[in-house]
Amino acid sequence: MRRKRINGIPPYVVLDNEKKVMFHIPNGFPTTIIIPSLMRKHFPEGYRGLVVKDAEAFKDYQQEQEN
């Protein structure tokens, strides 16, 4: 896992081994509409963008990454 900060996009954690990017977007729609364009612009091809609404679940992903 890695976490890189890109200004102007929601908080996220990259799970390289699973080719996933977990975005913390608590309110969901309409913010979720930007995920496909963010994925094309900032992340490698083949990675999937997923939304985590729950703050505690997102915090768990962040803590996993730090270990």
N, CA, C and O atoms as a GROMACS GRO file, in nm:
protein
  268
    1MET      N    1   0.083  -0.118   0.000
    1MET     CA    2   0.000   0.000   0.000
    1MET      C    3   0.088   0.124   0.000
    1MET      O    4   0.199   0.124   0.053
    2ARG      N    5   0.036   0.229  -0.059
    2ARG     CA    6   0.105   0.356  -0.057
    2ARG      C    7   0.002   0.466  -0.049
    2ARG      O    8  -0.114   0.448  -0.085
    3ARG      N    9   0.045   0.577  -0.003
    3ARG     CA   10  -0.044   0.692   0.005
    3ARG      C   11   0.034   0.814  -0.036
    3ARG      O   12   0.134   0.849   0.026
    4LYS      N   13  -0.011   0.879  -0.141
    4LYS     CA   14   0.050   0.998  -0.192
    4LYS      C   15  -0.057   1.105  -0.191
    4LYS      O   16  -0.173   1.077  -0.221
    5ARG      N   17  -0.020   1.224  -0.157
    5ARG     CA   18  -0.119   1.332  -0.149
    5ARG      C   19  -0.121   1.409  -0.279
    5ARG      O   20  -0.018   1.462  -0.322
    6ILE      N   21  -0.237   1.417  -0.344
    6ILE     CA   22  -0.257   1.498  -0.463
    6ILE      C   23  -0.359   1.605  -0.426
    6ILE      O   24  -0.471   1.573  -0.386
    7ASN      N   25  -0.320   1.729  -0.438
    7ASN     CA   26  -0.410   1.839  -0.402
    7ASN      C   27  -0.534   1.841  -0.488
    7ASN      O   28  -0.529   1.814  -0.608
    8GLY      N   29  -0.647   1.874  -0.426
    8GLY     CA   30  -0.772   1.890  -0.498
    8GLY      C   31  -0.854   1.765  -0.516
    8GLY      O   32  -0.959   1.770  -0.581
    9ILE      N   33  -0.809   1.653  -0.462
    9ILE     CA   34  -0.892   1.532  -0.471
    9ILE      C   35  -0.917   1.479  -0.330
    9ILE      O   36  -0.842   1.510  -0.237
   10PRO      N   37  -1.024   1.400  -0.314
   10PRO     CA   38  -1.057   1.348  -0.181
   10PRO      C   39  -0.944   1.262  -0.125
   10PRO      O   40  -0.862   1.210  -0.200
   11PRO      N   41  -0.938   1.248   0.008
   11PRO     CA   42  -0.837   1.161   0.069
   11PRO      C   43  -0.847   1.020   0.010
   11PRO      O   44  -0.956   0.972  -0.020
   12TYR      N   45  -0.732   0.955  -0.005
   12TYR     CA   46  -0.732   0.822  -0.064
   12TYR      C   47  -0.615   0.740  -0.014
   12TYR      O   48  -0.518   0.793   0.040
   13VAL      N   49  -0.627   0.609  -0.031
   13VAL     CA   50  -0.521   0.514   0.001
   13VAL      C   51  -0.511   0.420  -0.119
   13VAL      O   52  -0.612   0.371  -0.170
   14VAL      N   53  -0.388   0.394  -0.164
   14VAL     CA   54  -0.366   0.305  -0.278
   14VAL      C   55  -0.328   0.167  -0.225
   14VAL      O   56  -0.234   0.153  -0.147
   15LEU      N   57  -0.400   0.065  -0.270
   15LEU     CA   58  -0.370  -0.074  -0.236
   15LEU      C   59  -0.306  -0.137  -0.360
   15LEU      O   60  -0.376  -0.193  -0.445
   16ASP      N   61  -0.175  -0.127  -0.370
   16ASP     CA   62  -0.106  -0.175  -0.490
   16ASP      C   63  -0.123  -0.324  -0.514
   16ASP      O   64  -0.140  -0.367  -0.628
   17ASN      N   65  -0.120  -0.403  -0.408
   17ASN     CA   66  -0.131  -0.548  -0.427
   17ASN      C   67  -0.268  -0.590  -0.480
   17ASN      O   68  -0.281  -0.697  -0.540
   18GLU      N   69  -0.370  -0.505  -0.459
   18GLU     CA   70  -0.505  -0.536  -0.508
   18GLU      C   71  -0.544  -0.447  -0.627
   18GLU      O   72  -0.652  -0.463  -0.684
   19LYS      N   73  -0.456  -0.354  -0.664
   19LYS     CA   74  -0.482  -0.258  -0.772
   19LYS      C   75  -0.611  -0.182  -0.747
   19LYS      O   76  -0.698  -0.174  -0.834
   20LYS      N   77  -0.622  -0.126  -0.626
   20LYS     CA   78  -0.739  -0.048  -0.587
   20LYS      C   79  -0.696   0.085  -0.526
   20LYS      O   80  -0.590   0.095  -0.463
   21VAL      N   81  -0.779   0.185  -0.546
   21VAL     CA   82  -0.761   0.314  -0.482
   21VAL      C   83  -0.888   0.340  -0.402
   21VAL      O   84  -0.997   0.350  -0.458
   22MET      N   85  -0.872   0.352  -0.271
   22MET     CA   86  -0.985   0.372  -0.182
   22MET      C   87  -0.999   0.521  -0.153
   22MET      O   88  -0.912   0.580  -0.089
   23PHE      N   89  -1.108   0.582  -0.199
   23PHE     CA   90  -1.134   0.724  -0.175
   23PHE      C   91  -1.231   0.739  -0.059
   23PHE      O   92  -1.330   0.666  -0.049
   24HIS      N   93  -1.202   0.833   0.031
   24HIS     CA   94  -1.295   0.862   0.140
   24HIS      C   95  -1.385   0.976   0.094
   24HIS      O   96  -1.345   1.092   0.090
   25ILE      N   97  -1.510   0.940   0.060
   25ILE     CA   98  -1.610   1.037   0.017
   25ILE      C   99  -1.736   1.009   0.098
   25ILE      O  100  -1.820   0.930   0.057
   26PRO      N  101  -1.748   1.075   0.215
   26PRO     CA  102  -1.859   1.044   0.305
   26PRO      C  103  -1.998   1.075   0.250
   26PRO      O  104  -2.094   1.009   0.287
   27ASN      N  105  -2.009   1.174   0.162
   27ASN     CA  106  -2.142   1.213   0.113
   27ASN      C  107  -2.181   1.146  -0.017
   27ASN      O  108  -2.295   1.162  -0.062
   28GLY      N  109  -2.091   1.073  -0.079
   28GLY     CA  110  -2.123   1.001  -0.202
   28GLY      C  111  -2.152   1.093  -0.319
   28GLY      O  112  -2.078   1.188  -0.345
   29PHE      N  113  -2.262   1.065  -0.388
   29PHE     CA  114  -2.301   1.141  -0.506
   29PHE      C  115  -2.325   1.286  -0.468
   29PHE      O  116  -2.386   1.309  -0.364
   30PRO      N  117  -2.284   1.386  -0.545
   30PRO     CA  118  -2.230   1.385  -0.679
   30PRO      C  119  -2.077   1.379  -0.685
   30PRO      O  120  -2.019   1.371  -0.793
   31THR      N  121  -2.010   1.383  -0.570
   31THR     CA  122  -1.863   1.383  -0.570
   31THR      C  123  -1.808   1.258  -0.637
   31THR      O  124  -1.701   1.264  -0.699
   32THR      N  125  -1.877   1.148  -0.626
   32THR     CA  126  -1.828   1.022  -0.683
   32THR      C  127  -1.816   1.027  -0.836
   32THR      O  128  -1.747   0.943  -0.894
   33ILE      N  129  -1.881   1.122  -0.899
   33ILE     CA  130  -1.876   1.133  -1.045
   33ILE      C  131  -1.733   1.159  -1.094
   33ILE      O  132  -1.700   1.122  -1.206
   34ILE      N  133  -1.650   1.221  -1.012
   34ILE     CA  134  -1.514   1.255  -1.055
   34ILE      C  135  -1.417   1.138  -1.053
   34ILE      O  136  -1.307   1.148  -1.108
   35ILE      N  137  -1.454   1.027  -0.992
   35ILE     CA  138  -1.360   0.915  -0.975
   35ILE      C  139  -1.304   0.863  -1.107
   35ILE      O  140  -1.183   0.847  -1.117
   36PRO      N  141  -1.385   0.837  -1.210
   36PRO     CA  142  -1.326   0.786  -1.334
   36PRO      C  143  -1.220   0.879  -1.394
   36PRO      O  144  -1.116   0.832  -1.441
   37SER      N  145  -1.245   1.009  -1.393
   37SER     CA  146  -1.145   1.101  -1.449
   37SER      C  147  -1.021   1.109  -1.361
   37SER      O  148  -0.910   1.121  -1.413
   38LEU      N  149  -1.037   1.102  -1.229
   38LEU     CA  150  -0.921   1.099  -1.139
   38LEU      C  151  -0.836   0.976  -1.164
   38LEU      O  152  -0.713   0.983  -1.165
   39MET      N  153  -0.902   0.863  -1.183
   39MET     CA  154  -0.829   0.738  -1.205
   39MET      C  155  -0.747   0.745  -1.334
   39MET      O  156  -0.631   0.704  -1.335
   40ARG      N  157  -0.806   0.798  -1.441
   40ARG     CA  158  -0.733   0.809  -1.568
   40ARG      C  159  -0.615   0.905  -1.557
   40ARG      O  160  -0.509   0.881  -1.615
   41LYS      N  161  -0.634   1.013  -1.484
   41LYS     CA  162  -0.533   1.118  -1.477
   41LYS      C  163  -0.418   1.086  -1.380
   41LYS      O  164  -0.303   1.118  -1.410
   42HIS      N  165  -0.447   1.025  -1.265
   42HIS     CA  166  -0.349   1.015  -1.158
   42HIS      C  167  -0.300   0.874  -1.122
   42HIS      O  168  -0.204   0.860  -1.047
   43PHE      N  169  -0.365   0.772  -1.174
   43PHE     CA  170  -0.331   0.636  -1.130
   43PHE      C  171  -0.305   0.544  -1.249
   43PHE      O  172  -0.354   0.570  -1.359
   44PRO      N  173  -0.227   0.438  -1.227
   44PRO     CA  174  -0.194   0.347  -1.337
   44PRO      C  175  -0.317   0.278  -1.395
   44PRO      O  176  -0.418   0.258  -1.327
   45GLU      N  177  -0.307   0.244  -1.523
   45GLU     CA  178  -0.415   0.172  -1.589
   45GLU      C  179  -0.436   0.037  -1.520
   45GLU      O  180  -0.339  -0.028  -1.479
   46GLY      N  181  -0.558  -0.003  -1.506
   46GLY     CA  182  -0.589  -0.130  -1.441
   46GLY      C  183  -0.626  -0.117  -1.295
   46GLY      O  184  -0.675  -0.213  -1.235
   47TYR      N  185  -0.604   0.000  -1.235
   47TYR     CA  186  -0.644   0.023  -1.096
   47TYR      C  187  -0.790   0.063  -1.092
   47TYR      O  188  -0.839   0.132  -1.182
   48ARG      N  189  -0.862   0.019  -0.988
   48ARG     CA  190  -1.003   0.052  -0.970
   48ARG      C  191  -1.018   0.154  -0.858
   48ARG      O  192  -0.950   0.145  -0.756
   49GLY      N  193  -1.107   0.249  -0.877
   49GLY     CA  194  -1.137   0.347  -0.774
   49GLY      C  195  -1.262   0.306  -0.699
   49GLY      O  196  -1.366   0.282  -0.760
   50LEU      N  197  -1.253   0.298  -0.567
   50LEU     CA  198  -1.366   0.259  -0.483
   50LEU      C  199  -1.393   0.367  -0.379
   50LEU      O  200  -1.301   0.436  -0.334
   51VAL      N  201  -1.518   0.381  -0.341
   51VAL     CA  202  -1.559   0.481  -0.243
   51VAL      C  203  -1.579   0.416  -0.107
   51VAL      O  204  -1.644   0.313  -0.095
   52VAL      N  205  -1.521   0.479  -0.004
   52VAL     CA  206  -1.543   0.438   0.134
   52VAL      C  207  -1.614   0.554   0.202
   52VAL      O  208  -1.557   0.662   0.218
   53LYS      N  209  -1.739   0.532   0.241
   53LYS     CA  210  -1.816   0.638   0.306
   53LYS      C  211  -1.787   0.646   0.456
   53LYS      O  212  -1.788   0.755   0.514
   54ASP      N  213  -1.763   0.532   0.516
   54ASP     CA  214  -1.746   0.525   0.661
   54ASP      C  215  -1.605   0.571   0.702
   54ASP      O  216  -1.505   0.517   0.655
   55ALA      N  217  -1.599   0.671   0.790
   55ALA     CA  218  -1.471   0.727   0.834
   55ALA      C  219  -1.385   0.624   0.907
   55ALA      O  220  -1.264   0.621   0.889
   56GLU      N  221  -1.447   0.540   0.988
   56GLU     CA  222  -1.371   0.440   1.062
   56GLU      C  223  -1.310   0.335   0.969
   56GLU      O  224  -1.196   0.293   0.988
   57ALA      N  225  -1.386   0.294   0.869
   57ALA     CA  226  -1.333   0.197   0.772
   57ALA      C  227  -1.216   0.256   0.696
   57ALA      O  228  -1.117   0.188   0.672
   58PHE      N  229  -1.228   0.383   0.656
   58PHE     CA  230  -1.118   0.448   0.584
   58PHE      C  231  -0.995   0.460   0.674
   58PHE      O  232  -0.882   0.440   0.630
   59LYS      N  233  -1.019   0.492   0.800
   59LYS     CA  234  -0.908   0.501   0.895
   59LYS      C  235  -0.837   0.367   0.908
   59LYS      O  236  -0.715   0.362   0.922
   60ASP      N  237  -0.912   0.258   0.905
   60ASP     CA  238  -0.853   0.124   0.909
   60ASP      C  239  -0.762   0.101   0.791
   60ASP      O  240  -0.653   0.046   0.807
   61TYR      N  241  -0.804   0.143   0.671
   61TYR     CA  242  -0.718   0.129   0.552
   61TYR      C  243  -0.590   0.211   0.569
   61TYR      O  244  -0.481   0.166   0.533
   62GLN      N  245  -0.604   0.331   0.623
   62GLN     CA  246  -0.487   0.416   0.645
   62GLN      C  247  -0.390   0.352   0.743
   62GLN      O  248  -0.269   0.353   0.721
   63GLN      N  249  -0.442   0.297   0.851
   63GLN     CA  250  -0.357   0.234   0.951
   63GLN      C  251  -0.290   0.110   0.897
   63GLN      O  252  -0.174   0.083   0.928
   64GLU      N  253  -0.360   0.032   0.816
   64GLU     CA  254  -0.302  -0.085   0.752
   64GLU      C  255  -0.182  -0.045   0.668
   64GLU      O  256  -0.079  -0.112   0.668
   65GLN      N  257  -0.198   0.066   0.597
   65GLN     CA  258  -0.095   0.114   0.508
   65GLN      C  259   0.031   0.154   0.586
   65GLN      O  260   0.143   0.131   0.540
   66GLU      N  261   0.012   0.212   0.702
   66GLU     CA  262   0.125   0.258   0.782
   66GLU      C  263   0.205   0.140   0.840
   66GLU      O  264   0.322   0.157   0.874
   67ASN      N  265   0.143   0.025   0.852
   67ASN     CA  266   0.212  -0.093   0.910
   67ASN      C  267   0.287  -0.171   0.807
   67ASN      O  268   0.349  -0.272   0.839
   0.00000   0.00000   0.00000
